[in-house]
Each structure stands twice: as structure tokens, then as C-alpha cells.
């Protein structure tokens, strides 16, 4: 089956403007895109240093706030975070925010998470880089308890609570979780704890390697259900490229407009990558 098409960066650059983002979201839904994705950086180093992906003056809105805004302009398209840096968030506050967006969108949120890689950002927020994977695993378990358990509680090293509850619960039960990252740890985390995996700027050769690693992680996790695979491709899309990603087990291709485009140029990019033009499935 051909992959579906998603659109990344609906909260940054030209689409940090709320009216521009709404216009593009409506266009993408009309053209058959299956999902809109918002990235996250709370702060970035100033002046820019590697591996920061952004200049300090490039605008980027909070992903959940931006997706809540776009939920009001759309009806069917899924709304994904790509990716929230989980260890730098309070898990109970994030659980409330995610449940709220899922309710406001009538059950369309995909919560994409990662463990982070930008040390100046995490240091400024007050979260150490070390043990961020273990912290993320605990936070995810704690959030799931708050979303899904009759009597939510969690007792861990990084998160601990009992005797509290939070409503409304997410519309989706369970709320879908996607894990991003290109490391063995990320593959294991996705296979054990998530509904999907997201690879960012992954070419066909790299995807073939990641596919093998994902299959190993899935086998070791003894999953009883498929792992949905989303990828932001590192090359322009055409029917042959879409088919090649499909052959590698990719379920969704999330295209990224180049930075610095005007609103009209972003709209042209969205039209050029519409599912019917690139040989992909549409909603």
C-alpha cells in the first residue's frame, strides 16, 4: 500500500503566523494530506552553535498550542508533534495539554516524542542530558497512567504521584504515541512503548538500515501489532521515490518545506507534494 503524506513545520518560519498556518492547514486537508506536524524547540542557543537546527531569531510556536489552533480550522487531518522533547517537560502538565488537544480536535492528536539532543536547550530548562532516556521512559509511563488508569499513580525515580486524577481523558483510548530518533535506543523505545516510529530526514539507503534495526527491535519486543513508520524524506518526492519508501515499510512520508519560503511558496510546495501528484495515498 502506498504511504500517506504528512506536512511538517506547520508552527514555524512562515507558518508561525496563525493566519498563514490556518490557510496552509485547510489547503493540505483539501489536497488529501493525512497529517500536520509541529516541531519543538523551547529555546535555541544564541548565537547558533552545532547541532542547533535553527537560528535564534527563527520563529517557532509551541507545538501543542499551534495544533490546538489548527484543530479549529480542520476536520479530518491528524495533528502530530514531531517531536516534543519529553525529558524537558513536566509529565503531568504535558499529559493535561495532550489530552486537551485530543479533546479539542475530536481525537486527532498523535503525540510524537524524543529524548532530545540539544544540550544548551536542556541546560537552560534545567534538565540534565544524562539519563534523559530513562527519564523519558518514566514520564511516558506516568502520562499513560494519568490518561488511561482508573486510579492513576506512578512511583519512579523521576516521576511519582498518587491520589490525583485529571479529566477529561483523551478521546483516543489509547492516545497514539510516536517515538523519534535514529539510535538503537530509539528503535527499542519505539518497539516496546510506542505505536509508531518517526525518522527525520532519512534517505532510502539509511531507511534500509533503519528498517533492519527496527525489525530486530520489534522481534525482541515481542510486539503483537505492527509498528507504524513515518519518515521525513531527504529527497524530493515523485511516484518512484514514494514506491521505494513503501517497499521499505514506510507508512507515512512527512514532507518539510525548505526554510525561508514565503507563504505563497509554502502553498506551492504543499500543492506540488499533494498525494495525487506524488503517487501516495490520500485521506
Secondary structure, 3 states (H helix, E strand, C coil): CCCEEEEECCCEHHHHCHHHHHHHHHHHHHCCCCEEEECCCCCCCCCCCCCCCCCCCCCECCHHHHHHHHHCCCCCCEEEECCEEHHHCCHHHHHHHHHHHHHHCCCCEEEEEECCCCHHHHHHHCCCCCCHHHHHHHHHHHHHHHHHCCCCCEECCCCEECCCCCCCCCCCCCCCEEEECCCHHHHHHHHHHCCEEEEEEECHHHHHHHHHHHHHHHHHHCCCCCCEEEEEECCCCCHHHHHHHHHCCCCEEEEECCCCCCHHHHHHHHHHCCHHHHCCECC
